[in-house]
Amino acid sequence: MQRHPRSSVFHTAEWLNALHRTYGYESIAVTTCAPGEELDNAVVFCQIESWLTGRRLVSLPFCDHCDPLVDDADSDAVSALLESLQAPAGQLGLRYVEIRPTRSLDTPVGQHPTSHTYWLHRIDLSPDLDALLHNCHKSSIQRKIVRADREGLTQEQGHSDHLLDTFYRLLLLTRRRHSLPPQPKRWFQNLIGSFGDALTIRVAKKDGQAIAAILTLRFKDTLVYKYGCSDERFHQLGGMHFLFWRSIRDAKQDGLRVFDLGRSDYEDQGLITFKDRWGAERSSITYLRWSASAPSRTASMTTGGPSKGGTVATLFRYVPDSVLRAAGTLFYKHAG
């Protein structure tokens, strides 16, 4: 599957292994190929068994996108794969089946489909570094990069236990600031154990103080930005801008062609603007979900975490770190 031209880092055995080791999700591949034949098409899912959110198939949990692995010209295979998935929703008592393609699918999906649309940003790394910098917003990006250099920010990178501890401390600060619980630390430990050198944690420091961090994954010719966090007391120093520019520079040096900045909610204008200003190409991606019965009016397409509004979310800003971590450990197993 990883050799398919439409495969991404989220199709890899490494991603599936980290999901299984952290949350116990079992992965399956649905294909039109006969038993014994070499696979030339598939949709990869994880089966989630949750007493809280129900039994369902998701392609794939916690990923930004996950295309059906079907050749662009083979529309019949896409139709056959999607049609074969409609029956299990009722027969297996699934609450729903969900796919997260980067391209629109013309084939009707299920009897009661719902959808949710996001923005996906990608930077084409084929221009030279000067051109890539020129494509960035002058005051919001270029000047921040200059400011970071003037402030003498330094970078430490790798995937050591020390770097993970630093990253996770900043993640706790960031998730608390956004009124959300953090992902379990063992999720990141399992990502490191699965991806090894293809995973990089970059930490920006000011006079030895960690002020921002990002986690990226490398697959084929693409660098994927997956997680970022920071200490808001130092935002004016441009730590995140410093790390993004270092990532672009290193990716160019390694011969990569794409920097995938991931998805953004349509309503998250601040994040969308930040990614736009790096000269990234913006495209829409639509997640599709269907079930055997009509969805309730209160059904949600939430995939990344609990709602930021409400009493519970407000409490996340004030509870001790231990409680915040425990909430994340409880929630994310059911959220995939």
N, C-alpha and C positions, 0 to 999 in steps of 0.2 A: 504493500500500500504506500510505503514511503517513497517509492520510485515513481508513482503516478504524477504527471505534470501538475495536477491540481492539489497535490498534498501540501500540507503546511505543518508547522511544528506541532500543531494540535492533533494531527493524525499519528504521531510517532508512538512507538512502543514506550519511549521514555515518559511522555505525557500520560499515557494510559496506566503505566506502572505507578507513577506518583499518585494518580487518582485512586488506584486500588489500595495502595499501601496506606494512604491517609484516610480515605472514607469508605473503603471496602467495596467500591463500585466495580461490578463485573462488566467487561466490554464484550460486544458482539459486533459482527459485520454481516450486513444483509446484502446479498448479491444475486444476480440473475444467472451466474455461472453454475454449470452442473457440477455435482460432486466429483472430485478428482481433476477437474480442469484448473488451469492457472487462472488466478483472479485477474480480471481486467476491468471490473467495476465493483463498487461497494459503497454502502453508507455505513459509517462506523458510529456505534451508539454505546452508551453506558446505561445499564439497567439500575435504576435507583429504587431501593425499597425503604420507604420512610413511613412510620406511623403518623408523622405530623403532616407531611405534604403529599403522601400517596405514592403508589407505584407508577413509574413512568420510564420512558425511553428518551434520552437526551443526546443529541449529537452536536457537541460534547460538553459535559459540565465544565464551567468556569473558563471556557474558551471564548475568544472574541468572534471567531468565525470557524466554520468547519464545512467545507464544500462536499457534496456528494462526489465521489471519485468516479466520474463518468466523463468520457470524451465529449467535448463541446458539440460535435456533430451528431452524437448518438442520442437524439431526443427520445427515441423509443425505449432505450435503456432507463432513462430518467423516469419516464412514465411507468414502466414496469416496476421499478424499485419503489416508487412512491405508492403505487396501487397495492403492492404486496404488504406495505406497512399499515394500511388502513384497517385490515381485519384484526390484527393483534390488539388494537386498542380496546375492542369489545371482548374478544375471546380470552385475553389474559387479565382482564380487569384493570387495564392501565387507565390512569387518570388522563394522560395525554401522551402523545409522541411529539417531539420537537426537533426541528433541524435549523441550522444556522448558516445558510449559504451566503456567499459574497455576491452572487448574481441572482437575478430574478428567475423564478421557475414558472414557466407557462402552464405546466400541468396542474389541474385542479387538485387540491389536497384535502381529502377527507370530507365528511359530511358537515362538520361544524368547525371550520378553520378559524383561528384567530392569528393575529400577527402583531409584531412590534418592530419598529424601524429605528435604526441607529445610524450615525455617521461613522465611516471608517476613513482614517487618514494614513496615507503612505507617502514617503519621500523617495523620489527617484534619485538614486545616488550616482547615476552615470555622469553628470557634469563634474567638472573639477571643483576642488574645494573653494576656490575664489567665487565661482559661480553659485555654489550652494550657499555660501555666506551672503552673497548679493541678493539671493532670492528671499532671504529672511527679512522680516520687518525691521526697519532701521532702528527705531527708538525702543521697541519692545524686546527685540532679540539681539541685534548687533551690539547695541550699547550695553546690554546686560553682560554679554560675553566679554566686552572690553572691561567693564567694571569688575567682573570676577578675576580677570588677569591682574588688574591694578590692585585689587585687594589681596593678591597673593594666595588665592585659593589653591589647594593641592588636592590630588585625587589618589585614593587607594582603591585597588580593584582586585578581584579574585572571587573565591567562594569558600573562604576559610570560616571556621566557627566564629572567630573574632569579628569578621565582617558581617556574618549573619546576625550576630548579637547586636551590632551597631545598627544595621538595617532595621531589625525588628523593634528596637527602641524608638527609632524615628517613625516606624509604621504605627506603633501605638499612639504616638503624639498626633499623627495625621488622622487616623481613624477616629480618635476621640474628638478632634476638631470638627470632623464631619458628622459627628453623632452616630458612628457606626462601629460595630465590633471588629477586631482584626481577624484575619484568617489565622488558623492555628499555626503555631511555629513549626510543628512537625510537617505541615504542607511544604514549607520552604526547605526544610531538611530533606524531605523526600524528593523534591525537585532537584536539589543539588546532588543527592545520591544517584538519581536517574540520569541527569544530563551531564554531570561532570564539567569538563572544560567548555561545553557549549553554553553553560550558564555563567553569567558574570554579574556580580554585585559591584557597583561603582559608588563610592562614598566621597563626597566633597567635604573638605575640612578647611576651617579658618583658624590658624594658630593652634592646630591640633584638635580643635573642637569639631565634631561631626555635625554638619548643618543640613545635608540633603543626601539622598541615596536613590538609586534606581536599580532595578533588576531586569536584565535582558536575556533573551534566548536566541541562539543562532541555529538556523536550519537552512540547508542548501545555500542560496544566494541572498538570504534575508536575515536581517537582525530585527527581532521583535521586542519592542518595549512592552513589558507586562505589568510592572509595579513601580510606583514612585512614592516617595515620602520625604518630609522635610520638617525642620524646626522653624516655625513661623517667625521667631524672633530675629532670624537672619535672612529673611526673604529678600531684603533690599540688596544683598550681596550677589544675587544671581546664581546661587548654587545649582539649581535645577538646570538653568540655561548652560552653565559650565559643563555639567554632566552630559547633557544632550549633545552639545557640540563636540565633546571628547568622544562620544559614542559614534557620531557621524564620521569624525576624522579617522577613528580606528577601523570602522567598517570599510571606509574607502581604502585604507591601507591593506586590509585583508581581501580586497577584491569583491566585496559584497555589492549588490545592485539595488537593494530595497531596504528602507528602514520603515517597518510597520509600526505605527504609533497606536494601533488598536482602536477600539470602538469608543464612541461617546454618546451619551443620551442626548436626544434632540433638545431637551430642556437645559442641558448643562452648557450654557453659552460661554462661560469662562473657560472651560476646558477646550471647547471647540475653537474659540478664538486663539488660545495658546497654540494649538496644533496648526491652525491655518497660517499663523505668522511665521512658521518654520518653512513655508513654501510647500507644504504637503498638499497632495492631491486629495480632495474630499469626494467620497462616493457614499451612497446610501446602501445599507444592508438590511434585509428584512428577515427576522426570525419567524418561522411558521410553526404553529402548534395546532394539532387536531386531536379530537377524542371521539368516542362512540356516541356521546350525548352532548346536547347543547351546553356550552359553558355557562356558569352562573354569571350574573351581572357583576358580581364582586370579584370575579377571577382576575388574576394579575399576571403579567408577563415578567415579573421581577426575577432577575437572574443573578444579580451581583451582590445583593445584600438586602436587609430590611429597609423599610421606608425611613427617610431622614426626618419625617415629621412625627408628631405624636409624643405622648408622655414617655414611652419606653426609650425612644431615641434621645430625648432630652436627658434622661438619666445617664446615658452612656458618657456624657461629658463630665460627670461628677463621681462615678463609682471608682473604687480602687482598681489598679491595673490588673490584679488577680481576678476580679469579677469581670472586667472587660474581656480578658483572655478566655475565661470560662464561657462567657456568652458566645464568643466566636467559635469555640470548640463545639458547643451545642448546636449553633445555628447552621454552620456551613455544611455539615453532613446532610442536612435536610434541604439545603438550598440549591444544590446542583441542578 
